[in-house]
Amino acid sequence: MGLSKKRRDYQNHSAQVCRTMRWKAMRMQTLERDGWACVQCGERRRLEVDHVQPVKTHPELSFSLGNLQSLCGKCHARKTRIEIGLGQIDPKREAWKKLVKDLQKPTEHKGKEHA
């Protein structure tokens, strides 16, 4: 089963929940509770509200505030990847990506003082 098929299976279950007015209220409560930041990395942009236990396997927790968390798009995609059975991304790849990102950041150069 391909990635898109697996992802669609999960989305179909939560889509019915996420279209309701009740969900919109729960979503706002979750974002406010989590300080409008990703609970994994602290990112404040592109926030999504995620079901800790998926709706597909735990429909009774669909509207439980304790089963909701704020995640940025990147952390949410990582969690979904694991849930649908694709596993963790290789830690060496993650380390390489972090290194490249760190190298792209501007560095501060301290000037030498001349006496």
N, C-alpha and C positions, 0 to 999 in steps of 0.2 A: 504494500500500500504506500503510495507516494506521500510526500509532505503535505501537499495541498489537500489531498483527500482526508488525511488524519486531522489537519487543522480545521477543515470544514465540519467534521464530525463533532468536534468540541464547540465550534462556533454555533452550530445549529441548536445545541442545548441551551447555551447561555443567551442566545439572541432573543428568545421569548421573554426571558427575565429582564433583559436590558432595555426593552421597549416600553416598560411600564412606568407610570408616574412614581410608584413606590420605589423603583430602582433609582430614579433620579434623585429622590430625597435621600436614600441610603448612600448614594455616591457622594453627595455633598457632605453628609455627616462623616463619612470615611476620610475624605480629603481634609476636612477641618480637624478631625481627631489626629491625623498624621502630620499636621502642621504644613500641609501643602508641599510635601516633599516625599520622595521615594524612600520607603522604609529600608531598602537594601543599600543604596548608595548616596542618598541625600539630594539627588538631582531634583530641581524644581520645575523643569520644563517637560512638556509632553507626558503629563501624568495620566495614568490609567488606573481604574479601580479593578482589582483582581480578586477572584474567589480563591482563597487559600486552598480549600478543598473544592475541586471542580464541580460545577452544577451537574455535569453528566453522571458523576458517581455519588454525589451528595445533594440531590435536589432539595432536600428538607432544609439545607443551610443557605439557600439562595438569597434570602433576605436577612441573614444573621450578621449583625455588625461585627461580631467576633470572627467571622469567616471572611472578612474583607480587608484588603490592604491596598495602599497606594504604591504603585510601581511606575517607574519611568518606562518608556517604550522599550529600551534596551534590556532592562531587567525582566520585564514582562515577557519579551520574546524568548529570553533564556529559559525562564520558568516553563513557558508553554512548550518549548522544544523538548525539555525533559519529560513533561507530562505526556506528550504524544509518542514517546518512545524513541526519540532520536538521541538521547543521552547528552552528557556534558560535552561542551566544546573542549578540545585538547588544552590542558593547562599551559603547555609550551606555546601554543598559538596565542592564548590570552596574554602571556608574559611578553611575547613579541609585539603584540598590538599595543600594550602599555608602554613598552620601550620606545616604539615609533612615535606614539602620542607625546611622550615626555620630551623626545628630541625635537618635536615641532614647536614646543612652547618656547617663547623668547626667554633668553637667559639674562640675568643681571650681571653686568660686568662692573666690578669694583675697581676704580682707578687707583693706581699706586700713588701714594703721597711722596712727594719729593721734599727732603729736608734741606 
